[in-house]
Amino acid sequence: MYGNDFGPGSDTPLNATETPDYTDALQEYFDGLIADDSRIEPRDAMPDGYRATLIRQIAQHAHSEIIGMQPEGNFITRAPSLRRKAILMAKVQDEAGHGLYLYSAAETLGVDRSELLDKLHNGKQKYSSIFNYPTLTWADMGTIGWLVDGAAIMNQVPLCRCSYGPYARAMIRVCKEESFHQRQGYEILWTLSKGTVEQQAMLQDAANRWWWPALMMFGPPDSGDAATDGHTAQNMAWGIKRFSNDDLRQKFVDMTVPQAIKLGITLPDPDLRWDEERGHWDFGEIDWDEFWRVIKGDGPCNAQRMALRVGSHEDGAWVREAAVAYADKVAARESAGAVA
């Protein structure tokens, strides 16, 4: 997942509800699994709110992986060398695979993938706000790997311990591949930092543009919004979420600032300073107005990202139809053979 930045307002409820056949005994069984830090599996009884929250989170995570292919795919034809091109192609392919794992995990909760894609295309479900910013130079490829994938790893590693088994298991491979992406991005930036004056300026420009959106990836602050705080508390009680937004954001800043210093980058925050007493880096106020504008569709690339996504989906309709027709034909042959 690329962050927890989706915020309230989903079309699916986040509060726990119960179906008529969800008995007290089943609730007690579910609560026992959560209390023991055990895995909830698809056939286990679970509250409707738990299921709905997982569908929402996993789907938006999957959407983020698929939309996230666009900013980097834009540079495959413009990579500075064959080696860089091959690495970038592998990374974009990894993101497609991550989307596949996650849509499959969501389907174990009883939702159809086509339904999730319809909700993405009609705006009822979101993807991470970070992918609504443009990629302008090759340095952006490195900065996305360093900052965006770095923030994703900070969010995703705790998900390997998520209480829902299929999601947790999918995240193990995702995190291993994201770690490669983060190192690949940092290596691009390290090379640029040792290059020409123009390359160093390109590196600094990319850091200036991506730093604040990367911090927004962890979602709204944990205090000041009762609805958001309530969702966080419930998700943590269910074992879906392990750390608060602000805790993860602080860990990310503490990890990233020393790396920026090593690269010779000046991060665009005049309030950034080490607090000896806290043992953490202090940082300035995030522009949450910008965050919510992008979430609501007013980012630099919102319209472009969705137009390309919907167009690609429509262009691929014949492939899906052919695959279904072939599967039906094979099934019919096997059924006829069984009868014979």
C-alpha positions as CSV (number, residue, x, y, z in Angstrom):
1,M,0.0,0.0,0.0
2,Y,1.2,3.4,-0.8
3,G,0.2,5.0,2.5
4,N,-3.0,5.5,4.5
5,D,-3.9,8.7,2.7
6,F,-7.4,7.8,1.5
7,G,-9.2,9.3,4.5
8,P,-12.9,9.0,5.4
9,G,-15.7,9.2,2.8
10,S,-15.5,5.7,1.3
11,D,-18.6,4.1,-0.1
12,T,-18.2,1.2,2.3
13,P,-18.9,1.4,6.0
14,L,-16.0,1.4,8.5
15,N,-18.1,0.8,11.6
16,A,-18.6,-2.7,12.8
17,T,-22.0,-4.1,11.9
18,E,-23.4,-7.6,12.1
19,T,-25.4,-9.7,9.7
20,P,-28.5,-11.5,11.2
21,D,-26.7,-14.8,11.4
22,Y,-23.6,-13.4,13.0
23,T,-24.1,-14.8,16.5
24,D,-22.5,-13.8,19.8
25,A,-20.6,-17.1,19.7
26,L,-19.1,-16.2,16.3
27,Q,-18.2,-12.8,17.6
28,E,-16.5,-14.4,20.6
29,Y,-14.5,-16.7,18.3
30,F,-13.4,-13.8,16.2
31,D,-12.5,-11.7,19.2
32,G,-10.4,-14.6,20.5
33,L,-8.4,-14.9,17.3
34,I,-7.7,-11.2,17.4
35,A,-6.7,-11.3,21.1
36,D,-4.3,-14.2,20.4
37,D,-2.8,-12.2,17.4
38,S,-3.8,-15.1,15.2
39,R,-4.8,-14.9,11.5
40,I,-8.3,-14.5,10.3
41,E,-8.8,-16.7,7.2
42,P,-11.5,-16.3,4.4
43,R,-13.8,-19.0,5.8
44,D,-13.7,-17.6,9.4
45,A,-16.6,-15.7,10.7
46,M,-15.9,-12.0,10.8
47,P,-18.0,-8.8,11.5
48,D,-19.3,-7.0,8.4
49,G,-17.3,-3.9,9.4
50,Y,-14.0,-5.8,9.5
51,R,-14.8,-7.3,6.0
52,A,-15.8,-4.0,4.6
53,T,-12.7,-2.2,5.9
54,L,-10.4,-4.8,4.5
55,I,-12.1,-4.7,1.1
56,R,-11.8,-0.9,1.0
57,Q,-8.1,-0.9,2.1
58,I,-6.9,-3.8,0.0
59,A,-8.8,-2.5,-3.1
60,Q,-7.3,1.0,-2.7
61,H,-3.9,-0.6,-2.2
62,A,-4.3,-2.6,-5.4
63,H,-5.6,0.5,-7.3
64,S,-2.5,2.4,-6.1
65,E,-0.1,-0.3,-7.5
66,I,-1.8,-0.2,-10.9
67,I,-2.1,3.5,-11.2
68,G,1.5,3.8,-9.8
69,M,2.8,2.1,-13.0
70,Q,1.9,5.2,-15.0
71,P,4.4,7.8,-13.7
72,E,7.4,5.5,-14.1
73,G,6.2,3.8,-17.3
74,N,6.4,7.3,-18.7
75,F,10.2,7.1,-18.6
76,I,10.8,3.5,-19.9
77,T,11.5,4.9,-23.4
78,R,13.6,7.7,-22.0
79,A,15.9,5.8,-19.6
80,P,19.5,7.0,-20.0
81,S,20.9,3.5,-20.7
82,L,19.8,-0.1,-21.5
83,R,20.6,-1.1,-18.0
84,R,18.4,1.6,-16.5
85,K,15.6,0.7,-19.0
86,A,15.7,-3.0,-18.0
87,I,15.6,-2.2,-14.3
88,L,12.8,0.2,-14.7
89,M,10.8,-2.2,-16.8
90,A,11.3,-4.9,-14.1
91,K,10.0,-2.5,-11.5
92,V,6.9,-1.5,-13.4
93,Q,6.2,-5.2,-14.0
94,D,6.6,-5.8,-10.2
95,E,3.9,-3.1,-9.6
96,A,1.5,-4.9,-11.9
97,G,2.2,-8.1,-10.0
98,H,1.5,-6.4,-6.7
99,G,-1.9,-5.3,-8.0
100,L,-2.6,-8.9,-9.0
101,Y,-1.7,-10.2,-5.6
102,L,-3.9,-7.6,-3.9
103,Y,-7.0,-7.9,-6.1
104,S,-6.7,-11.7,-5.5
105,A,-6.6,-11.1,-1.7
106,A,-9.6,-8.8,-1.9
107,E,-11.6,-11.5,-3.8
108,T,-11.1,-13.9,-0.9
109,L,-13.5,-11.6,1.0
110,G,-16.3,-12.2,-1.5
111,V,-16.0,-9.2,-3.8
112,D,-15.5,-9.5,-7.5
113,R,-12.4,-7.8,-9.1
114,S,-14.5,-6.2,-11.8
115,E,-16.7,-4.6,-9.2
116,L,-13.6,-3.0,-7.6
117,L,-12.3,-1.8,-10.9
118,D,-15.7,-0.2,-11.7
119,K,-15.5,1.6,-8.4
120,L,-12.0,2.9,-9.2
121,H,-13.2,4.1,-12.6
122,N,-16.3,5.8,-11.4
123,G,-14.5,7.5,-8.5
124,K,-16.1,5.6,-5.7
125,Q,-12.8,4.2,-4.6
126,K,-9.4,6.0,-4.4
127,Y,-5.8,5.4,-5.0
128,S,-2.8,7.0,-3.2
129,S,-2.6,10.7,-3.8
130,I,1.1,10.5,-4.5
131,F,0.5,9.3,-8.0
132,N,-1.3,12.5,-9.0
133,Y,2.0,14.3,-9.2
134,P,4.0,14.5,-12.5
135,T,7.3,12.9,-13.3
136,L,9.4,15.6,-15.1
137,T,13.0,14.3,-15.1
138,W,15.0,11.2,-14.8
139,A,15.8,12.2,-11.2
140,D,12.1,11.7,-10.4
141,M,12.6,8.0,-11.1
142,G,15.2,7.9,-8.4
143,T,13.2,10.0,-6.0
144,I,10.1,7.9,-6.4
145,G,12.1,4.8,-5.5
146,W,13.8,6.6,-2.6
147,L,10.9,8.6,-1.1
148,V,7.7,7.1,-2.4
149,D,8.7,3.4,-2.2
150,G,10.5,4.2,1.1
151,A,7.3,5.5,2.5
152,A,5.4,2.5,1.1
153,I,7.8,0.1,2.8
154,M,7.3,2.0,6.1
155,N,3.6,1.4,5.8
156,Q,3.7,-2.1,4.3
157,V,6.1,-3.9,6.6
158,P,3.6,-3.8,9.5
159,L,1.0,-5.2,7.1
160,C,2.9,-8.5,7.0
161,R,1.5,-8.9,10.5
162,C,-2.1,-7.9,9.5
163,S,-4.7,-10.0,11.1
164,Y,-6.2,-11.1,7.8
165,G,-4.1,-14.0,6.4
166,P,-4.3,-13.5,2.6
167,Y,-3.4,-9.8,2.9
168,A,-0.5,-10.5,5.3
169,R,0.9,-13.3,3.1
170,A,0.7,-11.2,-0.1
171,M,2.6,-8.4,1.7
172,I,5.6,-10.5,2.4
173,R,6.6,-10.7,-1.3
174,V,5.4,-7.2,-2.0
175,C,7.7,-5.8,0.7
176,K,10.7,-7.8,-0.5
177,E,10.2,-6.3,-4.0
178,E,9.6,-2.8,-2.7
179,S,12.9,-3.0,-0.8
180,F,14.6,-3.6,-4.2
181,H,12.7,-0.6,-5.6
182,Q,13.9,1.7,-2.8
183,R,17.5,0.6,-3.2
184,Q,17.3,1.1,-7.0
185,G,15.9,4.6,-6.5
186,Y,18.6,5.6,-4.0
187,E,21.3,4.2,-6.4
188,I,20.0,6.5,-9.2
189,L,20.2,9.5,-6.9
190,W,23.6,8.5,-5.6
191,T,24.9,8.4,-9.2
192,L,23.3,11.8,-9.9
193,S,24.8,13.3,-6.7
194,K,28.3,12.4,-8.0
195,G,27.6,13.8,-11.5
196,T,27.6,17.2,-13.2
197,V,26.3,20.4,-11.7
198,E,23.2,20.0,-13.9
199,Q,22.6,16.5,-12.6
200,Q,23.0,17.6,-9.0
201,A,20.5,20.4,-9.6
202,M,18.1,17.9,-11.2
203,L,18.4,15.8,-8.0
204,Q,17.7,18.7,-5.7
205,D,14.7,19.8,-7.8
206,A,13.1,16.4,-7.6
207,A,13.6,16.2,-3.9
208,N,12.0,19.6,-3.5
209,R,8.9,18.5,-5.4
210,W,8.5,15.0,-3.8
211,W,9.3,15.6,-0.2
212,W,6.0,17.0,1.0
213,P,3.8,14.7,-1.0
214,A,5.8,11.7,0.4
215,L,5.0,12.9,3.9
216,M,1.3,13.1,3.0
217,M,1.4,9.4,2.1
218,F,1.0,8.4,5.7
219,G,-2.4,10.1,5.9
220,P,-3.9,12.9,8.0
221,P,-2.6,13.6,11.5
222,D,-3.9,11.4,14.2
223,S,-5.3,14.3,16.3
224,G,-7.8,16.9,15.4
225,D,-10.1,14.7,13.3
226,A,-12.4,12.5,15.4
227,A,-13.6,10.5,12.5
228,T,-10.1,9.6,11.2
229,D,-8.9,8.9,14.7
230,G,-11.8,6.6,15.3
231,H,-11.1,4.6,12.1
232,T,-7.4,4.3,13.1
233,A,-8.3,3.1,16.6
234,Q,-10.7,0.5,15.2
235,N,-8.2,-0.7,12.7
236,M,-5.6,-1.1,15.3
237,A,-8.0,-3.0,17.6
238,W,-8.7,-5.4,14.7
239,G,-5.0,-5.9,14.0
240,I,-5.3,-4.5,10.5
241,K,-3.2,-1.4,11.4
242,R,-0.2,-1.6,13.8
243,F,1.0,2.0,14.0
244,S,-0.6,5.4,13.9
245,N,-0.2,7.7,10.9
246,D,2.0,10.1,12.9
247,D,4.2,7.3,14.3
248,L,4.9,6.0,10.8
249,R,5.5,9.5,9.4
250,Q,8.1,10.2,12.2
251,K,9.9,6.9,11.6
252,F,10.1,7.8,7.9
253,V,11.5,11.2,8.5
254,D,14.1,9.8,11.0
255,M,15.2,7.2,8.4
256,T,15.2,9.6,5.4
257,V,16.9,12.7,6.6
258,P,20.3,11.1,7.2
259,Q,20.1,9.6,3.7
260,A,19.4,13.1,2.3
261,I,22.4,14.4,4.1
262,K,24.5,11.6,2.5
263,L,23.2,12.6,-0.9
264,G,24.0,16.2,-0.4
265,I,20.3,17.2,-0.6
266,T,18.8,20.1,1.3
267,L,15.2,19.0,2.1
268,P,12.7,21.8,1.5
269,D,11.8,22.4,5.1
270,P,13.3,25.3,7.1
271,D,11.9,23.8,10.3
272,L,13.8,20.5,9.9
273,R,16.1,20.0,12.8
274,W,17.3,17.3,15.2
275,D,15.7,17.3,18.6
276,E,18.2,15.9,21.1
277,E,15.7,15.6,23.9
278,R,13.1,13.7,21.8
279,G,15.7,11.7,19.8
280,H,13.8,12.5,16.6
281,W,13.9,14.9,13.7
282,D,11.4,17.8,14.0
283,F,9.8,18.9,10.8
284,G,7.4,21.6,9.6
285,E,3.7,21.7,9.1
286,I,2.3,19.8,6.1
287,D,-0.1,21.6,3.7
288,W,-3.2,19.5,4.4
289,D,-5.3,21.7,2.2
290,E,-3.2,20.6,-0.7
291,F,-3.6,17.0,0.5
292,W,-7.4,17.1,0.5
293,R,-7.5,18.9,-2.9
294,V,-5.5,16.1,-4.5
295,I,-7.6,13.4,-2.7
296,K,-10.8,15.1,-4.0
297,G,-9.5,15.1,-7.6
298,D,-7.8,18.5,-8.0
299,G,-4.2,17.3,-8.2
300,P,-1.9,18.0,-11.2
301,C,-2.5,14.6,-12.8
302,N,-5.8,13.2,-11.4
303,A,-7.7,13.6,-14.7
304,Q,-4.7,12.3,-16.8
305,R,-4.2,9.2,-14.6
306,M,-7.8,8.2,-14.7
307,A,-8.3,8.9,-18.4
308,L,-5.4,6.6,-19.2
309,R,-6.5,3.9,-16.8
310,V,-10.1,3.9,-18.1
311,G,-9.0,4.0,-21.7
312,S,-6.6,1.1,-21.2
313,H,-9.3,-0.9,-19.5
314,E,-11.7,-0.3,-22.4
315,D,-9.0,-1.1,-25.0
316,G,-8.4,-4.4,-23.2
317,A,-12.0,-5.5,-23.2
318,W,-11.6,-7.8,-26.1
319,V,-8.8,-9.7,-24.3
320,R,-10.9,-10.3,-21.3
321,E,-13.8,-11.4,-23.5
322,A,-11.6,-13.8,-25.5
323,A,-10.2,-15.3,-22.2
324,V,-13.6,-15.9,-20.8
325,A,-14.9,-17.4,-24.1
326,Y,-11.8,-19.7,-24.2
327,A,-12.3,-20.8,-20.6
328,D,-16.0,-21.5,-21.3
329,K,-15.1,-23.6,-24.3
330,V,-12.5,-25.6,-22.4
331,A,-15.0,-26.2,-19.6
332,A,-17.7,-27.3,-22.0
333,R,-15.3,-29.8,-23.6
334,E,-14.3,-31.2,-20.2
335,S,-17.9,-31.5,-19.2
336,A,-18.8,-33.3,-22.4
337,G,-15.8,-35.7,-21.9
338,A,-16.9,-36.4,-18.4
339,V,-20.4,-37.2,-19.5
340,A,-19.1,-39.5,-22.3
